[in-house]
Amino acid sequence: MIIGKKDFKKDRTHIMGILNVTPDSFSDGGLWSSLSAALRRTEQMIEEGAEIIDIGGESTRPGYTKIPDEEEIRRVVPVIRAIKTRFDIPVSIDTYKGAVTLEALYAGADMVNSIWGFKYDTKQAEYANEFNVPVCLSHNRESTEYDDFVSDVIRELGECVDIARAAGIPDEKIILDPGVGFGKTVGQNLSIMNHLDDVIAMGYPVLLGTSRKSVIGVTLGLPPEQRLEGTLATTAMAVLKGAMFLRVHDIKENKRAIKMIEAIKQS
C-alpha cells in the first residue's frame, strides 16, 4: 500500500505516531499545541521509528467537546504544512469532518483517518477520492447495544466500505480500524481485540489504536501515563494476529516490541 511516497509492506506491522495538537486530549493534551513543540515531537517520533504521523486537532476522548471546523482547521493545517516541508514522512489527518479533511488535504495530508468511517460526513469520502489518498475507516456508533456484537461490528464496517466505494475509492486504498474505545463497553473493546481475526478476514489492511486507552486503564486500574505495558500487550496481540498498522504514543517501546515479535514469527 502506497501512502504518500512510502510503500508499506503488508507482511509487516507499521507504526503510526500520534500527534495531538489539542489542549485537552486524554493523554497528551496541550503538550504539542505549539508549532515548535509539534515539530520537535515529530522529529523525535521519526527518530524512534514512526512511519506515519497522525495529526488530530480535536480530542475524541470520552465526553469530549466538539469544536468548530474553523478552530480544528486552525490547529492542524499549519502543522501539516510544516511537517511536509521539513520531513519526508507520510501525514494522516485524524478527523471526521469534511471541511477539515479538505483543508488538510490541500495542506499536504497523505491519508484520511476517519473515526466515524465516513458516516458522520460523507463529503470526507468524496474529498479523499478527489485527492486519491488512502483512508482508514473506523467502526463507531452512538449506542453500545448490539444484537450480535462481533457480527454487528463487521457489518457496520462493511457499511463504511460501501460509502468509500460509492465515492470511487478503490479497495486497495482502504484500511479498517475496529474502533477500540468508540461505541463499545470495556468488555466489548476487549472482545473486538480478541476477534481481530474477523476484521482482518474482511480482506483489508487493519489498523489498531489502543494506545493508553481507557480499556487498558480500567482493566489494569491505571492512569494514562502508566498504561505502557498494557498497550504493549495489545501490540503483541495485534502483530501476532496480522494487523498492518498500530497507532501509538510510545514509539520506541512499541517499535522494539514489534521487531521482537516479527523476528520470532519469521524464525
SULMODA-V980841 format. One record per run of one state. SS is the DSSP state (@ for helix, = for strand, . for the rest). FROM is the first residue (numbers start at 1). TO is the last residue. Records with the same first field share a line. If there is no record, write none. Layout:
BEGIN
SS=FROM-TO ; FROM-TO
END
This chain:
BEGIN
.=1-1 ; 4-5 ; 8-13 ; 21-34 ; 49-51 ; 57-68 ; 87-89 ; 95-97 ; 108-110 ; 115-122 ; 132-133 ; 139-148 ; 167-170 ; 178-185 ; 195-195 ; 201-204 ; 209-213 ; 221-223 ; 227-227 ; 242-244 ; 249-250 ; 267-267
==2-3 ; 6-7 ; 14-20 ; 52-56 ; 90-94 ; 111-114 ; 134-138 ; 174-177 ; 205-208 ; 245-248
@=35-48 ; 69-86 ; 98-107 ; 123-131 ; 149-166 ; 171-173 ; 186-194 ; 196-200 ; 214-220 ; 224-226 ; 228-241 ; 251-266
END
